[in-house]
Amino acid sequence: FHNVLCLSEAKGMDINMKQGFVKMAAATPVLRVADCPYNKDAIAELIREMASRGAKVMVFPELCITGYTCEDLFWQDLLLQKAQESLGEIAEESKDVDALIFVGLPLEYEGKLYNVTAALNGGRILGIVPKACLPTYNEFYEGRHFTPGMRQAAEITVCGQKTWIGTDLLFVCENYPRLSVAAEICEDLWMPNPPSIRHALAGASVIVNPSASDELTGKDSYRRELVKGQSARLVCAYLYASAGEGESSTDLVFGAHNLICENGTLLAQAKRFTNETIYGDIDLCRLASERRRISTYPAADSTGYKKIGFTLKVEETKLERKFDPAPFVPSDPAERDRRCDEILNIQALGLKKRLAHTGCQNAVVGISGGLDSTLALLVMVRAFDMLGLDRNKITAVTMPCFGTTDRTYQNACTLTHSLGANLREINIRDAVKQHFSDIGHDMDNHDVTYENSQARERTQILMDIANQTGGMVVGTGDLSELALGWATYNGDHMSMYAVNASVPKTLIRYLVQYYADTCGDEKLRAVLLDVLDTPVSPELLPPEDGVISQKTEDLVGPYELHDFYLYYMLRMNYDPAKIYRIARIAFAGVYDDETLLKWLKKFYWRFFSQQFKRSCLPDGPKVGSVAVSPRGDLRMPSDACVRIWIEQLEQLS
């Protein structure tokens, strides 16, 4: 392992280039009931197939060496003898396979029969995990044949090898300790206090479940949600391999409903009734990061557990996992609509509370005809409706200046009128020119002073109108702009309540689209769709031939990339090289590697250098799992150095 590390460093990368991804698999062999030699061959063939795909953890169904449905044949000495012989042969045939493998069988120990799964690695039988909870109700009769498993590990000899038997076994990868695996079997998961809870609290990052869950109408949905939920509450990976074709159909049918979940996310699911082998690229670094982050997740305490070591080759996993290029936006249209309505309500309820608390019955917003101010106005309207206030008490101020185009101006006016708010127009050209004269700035010098003077003049006007009306200024800036520092300090950076502060730019588009689709007003829908079709721009530079000349994404980069980078940096705590790696997968065919790397470097530089703007943000409602409020999710010094993050990216150039 040390040699691998040194070699990696010599190549300009470190062992973390593996980045925590470990491929795992769940497989269901087509078996014959009670035919152990046949089943052994089927299992061995699937092991070879999974090994060829790079799987490092493999799990097979409950009692797969004999078949789950042997019933009273489990009392036959010959069956038990053949099952153990087959286990030994599987161990021998897989001794060159670089994986941790779990196979199920019946096993006699001290005069009693146990339903167990055996953990194999490098030809060794590492341990035997017995089933703790034996269902003996409805269609199940396991208590007729088996004895509940013991927790405390005991030595046992199986196939001529000394090993351990007990439910509380932890299989820990000695050269990658974050891979710590424990097992529970089928019904164990369905009980009120599953063994997997204590396994995870003892440090297991991966739970395997060899199962024989029969199919009933609707049971697949419950099973899937059960596995997802357990992986979420335990912050672990959960591999579920279930019996399928080949089991007896005397009274039951088994669907081979294999599942792989990671922290509440379904990574892979077998098509039922097909005995499909499924694969999942488990991110162990993500799981470790989440457990560190969640302060209520206790420190691992493996007291009472037997830890059994094994080794795997440390190598880069060939990723088959897909990464959504828009992690903030649900891909399912129905779920996306539900999410949009929920977010609009969260934003509106936050503003409603602030208005009610301060006694304000008036609110002011700068309306530009762009996406952010459009969403802010839509939220204000919803909040005022909740309070039963007249929408005319919303003052939307349009403040044309040097960069304003007719398109955005008309959209701002039409939108305000359509929503029933009060429109005020204040042209700021003369005021900004006077300001330039006061500070001695050349009008033809279109530098940052030229741009920011306009933004600050607008904010001053909004604040003063709020004083005039006894209202408050509602901010329009979004999460993506705050992450990049794309806001004028004490300009659009400042407000009295910032309703968009935790909404990323990629999601704002869908919120406005959802409002357009559900408002029931064709005139309003038309203007919202045109806002969506307008390039994102601060409009601080003069237009060219009446068309927007200053496009934000030309300057800071595509927002879809920055939102992707932001999500994986803050929510997943990925390092830059890992983000780059998955971005290449997510945006394959859209952006080339050079472009991805260019904007990732820009993202990190801006994120670190612009923290001072986020350190003094106005209040605003959190709507998702990523936010940058200095009072909540992001406690970051304004003068932190970005050097080590940029250096890692430079090594990829």
C-alpha positions in Angstrom: 0.0 0.0 0.0 2.8 2.4 0.8 4.4 1.7 -2.5 1.2 2.5 -4.3 1.0 5.8 -2.4 4.6 6.8 -3.3 4.1 5.9 -6.9 0.9 8.0 -7.1 2.7 11.0 -5.6 5.5 10.6 -8.1 3.0 10.9 -10.9 1.8 14.2 -9.5 -1.4 12.9 -7.8 -2.1 11.3 -4.5 -4.0 8.3 -3.3 -7.1 10.5 -3.0 -7.4 10.3 -6.8 -9.3 7.2 -6.0 -11.6 9.7 -4.3 -13.5 7.2 -2.2 -15.5 5.5 -5.1 -15.8 1.7 -4.6 -17.9 -0.3 -7.1 -20.3 -2.7 -5.4 -22.7 -5.3 -6.8 -25.8 -7.3 -5.9 -26.5 -10.5 -7.9 -29.1 -13.2 -8.0 -28.1 -16.5 -9.6 -30.6 -18.6 -11.4 -30.5 -21.7 -9.1 -32.0 -25.1 -8.6 -33.6 -25.8 -5.2 -31.3 -28.2 -3.2 -28.8 -28.6 -6.0 -25.7 -27.2 -4.3 -23.1 -28.1 -7.0 -25.2 -26.4 -9.7 -25.8 -23.3 -7.5 -22.1 -23.2 -6.7 -21.2 -23.0 -10.4 -23.9 -20.3 -11.0 -22.5 -18.2 -8.1 -18.9 -18.6 -9.2 -19.8 -17.5 -12.7 -21.5 -14.4 -11.4 -18.4 -13.7 -9.2 -16.2 -13.7 -12.3 -18.7 -11.5 -14.2 -18.8 -8.9 -11.3 -15.0 -9.0 -10.9 -14.6 -8.2 -14.6 -16.7 -5.1 -14.0 -14.4 -4.1 -11.1 -16.8 -4.8 -8.2 -15.1 -4.8 -4.8 -18.0 -5.8 -2.6 -20.4 -8.5 -3.9 -23.6 -9.8 -2.2 -25.7 -12.8 -3.1 -29.2 -13.7 -1.7 -30.1 -15.5 1.4 -29.4 -19.2 1.4 -28.4 -19.0 -2.2 -26.2 -22.1 -2.1 -29.1 -24.3 -1.3 -32.1 -22.1 -2.3 -34.3 -20.4 0.3 -37.3 -22.7 -0.4 -35.9 -26.0 0.7 -38.2 -26.2 3.7 -37.9 -29.5 5.6 -35.0 -30.5 3.4 -32.9 -28.2 5.6 -33.0 -31.1 8.2 -31.2 -33.4 5.7 -27.6 -33.9 6.7 -26.6 -34.4 3.1 -27.9 -31.0 2.0 -26.0 -29.3 4.9 -22.8 -31.2 4.0 -23.0 -30.3 0.3 -23.8 -26.7 1.2 -20.6 -26.4 3.3 -18.6 -28.2 0.6 -19.9 -25.7 -2.0 -18.9 -22.8 0.2 -15.4 -24.1 0.4 -15.2 -24.5 -3.4 -16.6 -21.0 -3.9 -13.9 -19.6 -1.6 -11.2 -21.5 -3.4 -12.4 -20.5 -6.9 -12.6 -16.9 -5.9 -9.2 -16.7 -4.1 -7.8 -14.6 -6.9 -10.8 -12.3 -7.0 -10.1 -8.9 -5.5 -13.4 -8.5 -3.6 -15.3 -9.1 -0.4 -18.0 -11.6 -1.2 -21.1 -12.6 0.8 -22.9 -15.8 0.0 -25.8 -17.4 2.0 -26.2 -21.0 3.2 -27.6 -23.1 6.1 -24.9 -23.9 8.7 -24.9 -26.2 11.7 -23.2 -24.9 14.8 -23.2 -26.6 18.2 -26.2 -28.7 17.4 -28.3 -26.0 16.0 -29.0 -24.8 12.4 -28.4 -21.2 11.4 -29.4 -19.2 8.4 -26.1 -17.4 7.6 -24.1 -15.4 5.2 -20.4 -16.1 4.8 -17.9 -13.3 4.0 -15.1 -14.4 1.6 -11.9 -12.7 0.6 -8.8 -14.1 -1.1 -9.9 -17.7 -0.5 -10.5 -17.1 3.2 -13.8 -17.4 5.0 -13.5 -14.3 7.0 -16.6 -14.7 9.1 -20.1 -16.1 9.3 -23.0 -13.8 10.1 -26.2 -15.5 11.3 -29.7 -14.2 10.8 -31.0 -12.6 14.0 -34.8 -12.3 13.4 -36.6 -15.4 12.0 -40.0 -14.7 10.6 -42.5 -17.4 11.5 -45.7 -15.8 10.4 -47.9 -15.7 7.3 -46.0 -17.4 4.5 -42.7 -17.8 6.5 -41.7 -20.8 8.6 -38.0 -20.1 9.4 -38.4 -20.7 13.1 -39.3 -24.3 12.2 -35.7 -24.9 10.9 -33.4 -22.2 12.2 -32.1 -20.7 15.5 -31.7 -16.9 15.9 -28.1 -15.8 15.6 -25.9 -14.9 18.6 -24.4 -11.4 18.9 -21.1 -12.2 20.5 -18.6 -13.7 18.1 -17.4 -17.2 18.7 -14.7 -19.2 17.0 -15.8 -21.8 14.5 -14.2 -24.1 12.0 -15.8 -24.1 8.5 -14.4 -25.9 5.5 -11.2 -26.6 7.5 -10.7 -22.9 8.2 -10.9 -21.2 11.6 -13.2 -18.3 11.5 -15.8 -16.4 13.5 -19.6 -16.6 13.8 -21.9 -13.9 15.2 -24.1 -11.1 14.2 -21.7 -8.4 15.4 -18.9 -8.7 13.0 -17.2 -5.8 11.2 -15.2 -6.5 8.0 -12.7 -3.7 7.7 -10.5 -3.0 4.7 -7.0 -2.7 6.2 -5.7 -0.5 3.4 -8.8 1.6 3.1 -10.5 1.7 6.6 -13.4 3.8 5.3 -14.7 0.6 3.8 -16.2 -1.1 6.8 -18.9 -3.7 6.1 -21.5 -5.4 8.2 -24.3 -7.7 7.4 -27.9 -8.3 8.3 -30.2 -10.8 6.7 -33.7 -10.1 5.2 -36.2 -9.9 8.1 -33.5 -8.3 10.3 -34.2 -5.0 8.3 -38.0 -5.2 8.7 -38.0 -5.4 12.5 -38.4 -2.3 14.7 -34.7 -2.3 15.8 -32.6 -3.7 12.9 -29.1 -4.9 13.6 -27.9 -2.4 10.9 -28.5 0.4 13.4 -25.9 -0.9 15.9 -23.6 -1.9 12.9 -23.6 1.7 11.7 -23.0 3.1 15.2 -20.1 0.7 15.5 -18.6 2.2 12.3 -20.0 0.2 9.4 -20.2 2.4 6.3 -21.7 -0.4 4.2 -24.5 -2.7 5.1 -25.2 -5.8 3.0 -28.5 -7.7 3.2 -28.8 -11.1 1.6 -32.5 -11.6 1.3 -35.3 -13.8 0.1 -38.2 -11.4 0.0 -41.2 -12.9 -1.9 -43.3 -10.7 -4.2 -46.7 -9.4 -3.3 -48.7 -6.6 -4.9 -47.2 -3.3 -3.8 -44.4 -4.9 -1.8 -41.7 -3.7 -4.1 -42.5 0.0 -3.3 -42.4 -0.6 0.4 -39.1 -2.6 0.1 -37.5 0.1 -2.0 -38.4 2.9 0.5 -37.3 0.8 3.4 -33.9 0.3 2.0 -33.6 3.9 0.9 -34.7 5.1 4.3 -32.3 2.9 6.2 -29.4 4.1 4.1 -30.5 7.7 4.8 -30.9 7.4 8.6 -27.7 5.5 9.0 -25.7 7.6 6.4 -24.4 4.4 4.8 -24.4 2.4 1.7 -27.0 -0.4 1.6 -26.7 -3.4 -0.7 -29.8 -5.6 -0.9 -29.7 -8.9 -2.9 -32.9 -10.9 -3.1 -33.8 -14.4 -4.2 -35.3 -14.8 -7.7 -35.9 -17.2 -10.5 -35.1 -20.8 -9.6 -36.6 -20.7 -6.1 -39.7 -23.0 -5.7 -43.0 -21.5 -6.8 -45.1 -23.9 -4.8 -46.7 -21.0 -2.9 -44.5 -18.0 -3.5 -42.7 -16.1 -6.3 -39.4 -14.3 -5.8 -38.6 -11.3 -7.9 -34.9 -10.7 -7.5 -35.6 -7.1 -6.5 -32.0 -6.1 -5.9 -31.3 -2.6 -4.6 -28.2 -0.4 -4.0 -28.7 2.8 -2.0 -26.4 5.5 -0.7 -27.5 7.9 2.0 -31.1 7.9 0.8 -30.3 7.9 -2.9 -31.2 4.9 -5.0 -28.2 4.2 -7.2 -29.3 1.0 -8.8 -32.4 -1.2 -8.9 -32.9 -4.5 -10.7 -35.8 -5.0 -12.9 -37.9 -7.5 -11.0 -38.3 -11.1 -12.2 -35.1 -10.9 -14.3 -32.3 -12.0 -11.9 -30.4 -8.9 -12.9 -27.0 -8.1 -11.5 -26.8 -4.4 -10.5 -23.8 -2.2 -9.8 -23.3 1.0 -7.8 -20.3 3.2 -7.4 -20.4 4.0 -3.7 -18.8 7.2 -2.5 -17.3 6.4 0.8 -15.8 9.8 1.1 -19.2 11.4 0.9 -20.5 9.1 3.6 -17.6 9.9 5.9 -18.0 13.6 5.2 -21.7 13.4 6.0 -21.1 11.6 9.3 -18.5 14.2 10.3 -20.9 17.1 9.4 -23.9 15.8 11.2 -23.1 16.7 14.8 -25.8 14.3 16.2 -24.2 11.3 14.5 -22.3 9.7 17.3 -18.6 8.7 17.2 -18.1 5.0 16.3 -18.1 2.7 19.2 -17.4 -0.9 18.2 -17.4 -2.3 21.8 -18.5 -5.9 21.6 -17.8 -6.2 17.9 -15.2 -8.5 16.3 -13.3 -6.6 13.7 -12.0 -8.8 10.9 -9.5 -7.3 8.4 -9.2 -7.9 4.7 -7.3 -6.1 1.9 -8.2 -4.9 -1.6 -6.0 -3.4 -4.3 -6.1 0.4 -4.2 -7.0 1.5 -7.7 -9.1 4.0 -9.4 -12.7 2.8 -9.9 -14.1 3.0 -13.4 -17.2 5.0 -12.8 -20.5 4.0 -14.2 -22.4 6.2 -11.8 -24.3 9.1 -13.4 -24.2 12.6 -12.1 -27.0 15.0 -12.7 -25.7 18.2 -14.4 -28.4 20.1 -12.5 -28.2 18.8 -8.9 -30.5 21.6 -7.6 -33.3 20.7 -10.0 -35.4 17.5 -9.8 -35.3 15.7 -13.1 -38.8 14.3 -12.7 -41.3 16.9 -14.0 -43.9 16.2 -11.3 -41.4 16.3 -8.5 -39.9 19.5 -10.0 -43.4 21.2 -10.0 -43.9 20.1 -6.4 -40.5 21.4 -5.4 -41.1 24.7 -7.1 -44.4 25.3 -5.3 -42.8 24.4 -2.0 -39.9 26.8 -2.6 -42.2 29.6 -3.5 -44.2 29.0 -0.4 -41.0 29.0 1.8 -39.8 32.2 0.3 -43.2 33.9 0.7 -43.7 32.6 4.2 -40.3 34.0 5.2 -41.2 37.4 3.8 -44.7 37.2 5.3 -43.2 36.7 8.8 -40.8 39.6 8.4 -43.5 42.0 7.2 -45.9 41.0 10.0 -43.2 41.3 12.6 -42.1 44.7 11.5 -45.6 46.0 10.9 -44.7 46.8 7.3 -47.6 47.0 4.9 -45.4 48.2 2.1 -42.5 46.7 0.3 -40.1 48.0 -2.4 -38.2 46.1 -5.1 -36.0 47.1 -8.0 -37.5 45.6 -11.1 -35.2 45.2 -14.0 -37.0 42.7 -16.3 -34.4 40.0 -15.4 -34.9 36.7 -13.8 -34.0 37.5 -10.2 -36.1 40.6 -9.8 -39.0 38.8 -11.5 -38.9 35.9 -9.0 -38.6 38.4 -6.1 -41.7 40.2 -7.3 -43.6 36.9 -7.7 -42.7 36.0 -4.1 -43.7 39.4 -2.8 -47.1 39.0 -4.5 -47.6 35.6 -2.9 -46.6 37.0 0.6 -49.0 40.0 0.3 -51.8 37.7 -0.8 -51.1 35.5 2.3 -51.3 38.6 4.5 -54.4 39.9 2.8 -52.6 43.1 1.8 -53.4 45.1 -1.4 -50.8 44.3 -4.1 -50.7 48.0 -4.9 -48.7 48.4 -1.7 -45.8 46.7 -3.5 -43.7 49.4 -5.1 -41.7 48.0 -8.1 -39.2 50.6 -9.2 -37.6 50.5 -12.6 -34.5 52.6 -12.9 -33.3 52.7 -16.5 -29.7 53.8 -17.1 -26.9 53.4 -19.6 -27.3 49.7 -20.2 -31.1 49.3 -20.1 -32.6 47.8 -23.2 -36.2 48.4 -24.4 -36.9 44.7 -24.1 -36.1 44.5 -20.3 -37.7 47.8 -19.6 -41.0 46.8 -21.3 -41.0 43.4 -19.5 -40.5 45.1 -16.2 -43.4 47.4 -16.8 -45.7 44.8 -18.2 -44.9 42.3 -15.4 -45.6 44.9 -12.6 -48.9 45.9 -14.2 -50.0 42.3 -14.7 -49.4 41.5 -11.1 -51.3 44.5 -9.8 -48.3 46.1 -8.1 -47.4 49.8 -8.1 -44.9 50.8 -10.8 -42.5 53.7 -10.3 -40.0 54.8 -13.0 -36.9 56.8 -12.0 -34.3 57.3 -14.6 -30.9 57.5 -12.9 -28.8 58.7 -15.8 -28.5 62.3 -14.6 -27.9 61.2 -11.0 -25.1 58.9 -12.0 -23.6 61.5 -14.3 -23.6 64.0 -11.5 -21.9 61.4 -9.3 -19.2 60.9 -11.9 -18.7 64.6 -12.0 -18.5 64.7 -8.2 -15.8 62.0 -8.0 -14.0 63.0 -11.2 -14.8 59.8 -13.2 -14.6 59.9 -17.0 -18.0 58.9 -18.5 -16.1 57.0 -21.3 -14.2 54.8 -18.9 -16.5 51.8 -18.6 -14.7 50.2 -15.7 -15.9 48.8 -12.4 -16.6 52.3 -11.0 -18.8 53.0 -14.1 -20.8 49.8 -13.4 -21.0 49.8 -9.6 -22.0 53.5 -9.4 -25.3 52.5 -11.2 -25.9 49.6 -8.8 -25.3 51.7 -5.7 -27.5 54.6 -7.0 -30.3 52.1 -7.5 -30.0 50.7 -4.0 -30.0 54.2 -2.5 -33.2 55.0 -4.3 -34.9 51.8 -3.1 -33.8 52.4 0.5 -35.1 56.0 0.4 -38.4 55.0 -1.1 -38.8 52.3 1.5 -38.3 55.1 4.1 -40.9 57.2 2.4 -43.5 54.5 2.3 -42.7 52.9 5.7 -41.8 49.7 3.9 -38.8 47.5 3.4 -36.5 46.7 0.5 -36.8 43.2 -0.8 -33.5 41.9 -2.2 -33.3 40.1 -5.5 -29.8 38.5 -5.5 -29.6 34.7 -5.8 -27.4 32.0 -4.3 -25.3 31.6 -7.4 -24.4 35.3 -7.5 -23.5 35.2 -3.8 -21.3 32.2 -4.3 -19.4 34.0 -7.0 -19.5 37.4 -5.4 -21.3 38.7 -8.5 -23.0 41.6 -6.6 -22.0 45.2 -6.0 -21.0 45.6 -2.4 -23.6 47.9 -0.7 -25.4 47.9 -4.1 -27.6 45.0 -5.1 -25.7 43.2 -2.4 -27.8 44.9 0.3 -31.5 44.8 1.2 -33.8 44.5 4.2 -34.8 40.9 3.4 -33.3 38.8 0.6 -35.9 36.3 -0.6 -33.7 34.7 -3.3 -30.6 34.3 -1.1 -30.5 30.5 -1.1 -32.1 29.9 -4.6 -29.5 29.0 -7.3 -29.8 30.5 -10.7 -30.5 27.1 -12.4 -33.5 26.6 -10.2 -34.8 30.2 -10.6 -35.5 29.5 -14.2 -37.8 26.6 -13.2 -39.5 28.6 -10.5 -40.4 31.3 -13.0 -41.4 28.7 -15.6 -43.6 27.0 -13.0 -45.3 30.3 -12.2 -45.9 30.9 -15.9 -47.4 27.5 -16.4 -49.7 27.8 -13.4 -50.7 31.4 -13.2 -53.7 31.1 -15.5 -53.1 34.6 -17.0 -52.0 34.6 -20.7 -50.6 38.1 -20.6 -48.5 37.4 -17.5 -47.4 34.0 -18.9 -46.2 35.7 -22.1 -44.0 38.2 -20.2 -42.6 35.6 -17.9 -41.6 33.4 -20.9 -39.9 36.4 -22.5 -38.0 37.1 -19.3 -36.9 33.5 -19.4 -35.7 33.9 -22.9 -33.7 37.1 -22.1 -29.9 36.7 -21.6 -28.8 37.1 -17.9 -27.2 40.5 -17.6 -26.7 43.3 -15.1 -27.2 45.8 -18.0 -24.5 48.2 -16.7 -22.8 48.7 -20.0 -24.4 50.4 -23.0 -26.3 48.1 -25.4 -25.1 47.4 -29.0 -27.8 48.2 -31.5 -30.4 48.1 -28.8 -29.4 44.6 -27.7 -27.8 43.5 -24.4 -24.0 43.7 -24.8 -23.0 42.5 -21.3 -23.8 38.9 -20.8 -23.0 37.6 -17.3 -22.1 34.1 -18.3 -19.5 35.4 -20.8 -17.8 37.0 -17.9 -18.0 34.6 -15.0 -18.9 31.4 -16.8 -22.0 29.3 -17.3 -24.2 29.2 -14.2 -25.0 25.6 -14.8 -21.4 24.8 -14.2 -21.0 27.1 -11.2 -24.2 25.6 -9.6 -22.8 22.1 -10.2 -19.5 23.1 -8.6 -21.2 24.9 -5.7 -23.4 21.9 -4.9 -20.6 19.4 -4.8 -18.2 21.7 -3.0 -20.6 22.8 -0.2 -23.1 19.9 0.0 -20.8 17.0 -0.6 -17.5 18.6 0.5 -15.7 17.1 -2.6 -12.2 18.3 -3.4 -11.6 20.1 -6.7 -10.1 17.1 -8.5 -13.1 15.0 -7.6 -15.5 17.7 -8.8 -13.7 18.0 -12.0 -13.8 14.2 -12.5 -17.6 14.0 -12.0 -18.2 17.2 -14.1 -16.5 15.4 -17.0 -19.1 12.7 -16.7 -22.1 15.0 -16.1 -21.3 17.4 -18.9 -19.8 15.0 -21.4 -20.5 16.3 -24.9 -21.5 19.7 -23.6 -18.2 21.2 -22.4 -14.7 20.0 -23.1 -12.2 19.3 -20.3 -10.4 22.6 -20.8 -13.6 24.6 -20.4 -14.6 22.7 -17.3 -11.2 23.2 -15.7 -11.1 26.9 -16.6 -14.4 27.7 -15.0 -13.7 25.5 -12.0 -10.6 27.4 -11.2 -12.6 30.7 -11.7 -15.2 29.3 -9.3 -12.8 28.6 -6.5 -10.9 31.9 -6.9 -14.2 33.9 -6.8 -15.7 31.8 -4.0 -12.8 32.4 -1.7 -12.0 36.0 -2.6 -15.6 37.2 -2.3 -16.5 35.7 1.1 -16.4 39.2 2.6 -19.6 40.0 0.8 -21.3 36.9 2.2 -20.1 37.7 5.8 -22.6 40.6 6.0 -25.6 39.3 4.1 -29.1 40.5 5.0 -31.6 37.9 6.3 -33.3 35.6 3.9 -35.0 32.2 4.0 -33.1 28.9 3.5 -34.9 26.8 0.9 -32.6 23.9 0.2 -29.6 21.9 1.5 -27.1 24.5 0.3 -26.9 28.0 1.7 -24.2 30.6 2.4 -25.7 32.6 5.2 -23.0 33.6 7.7 -25.5 32.9 10.5 -26.3 29.4 9.3 -24.6 27.1 6.9 -21.4 28.8 6.0 -19.1 30.0 8.7 -16.1 30.9 6.7 -13.3 33.5 7.3 -13.3 36.3 4.7 -9.5 36.0 4.3 -9.1 32.2 3.9 -6.5 31.2 1.3 -7.5 29.3 -1.8 -4.0 28.1 -2.6 -4.3 24.4 -1.9 -7.5 24.1 -3.9 -6.0 25.9 -6.9 -2.8 23.9 -6.7 -4.7 20.6 -6.9 -6.5 21.9 -10.1 -3.2 23.0 -11.5 -1.9 19.4 -11.3 -4.7 18.4 -13.6 -3.9 20.9 -16.3 
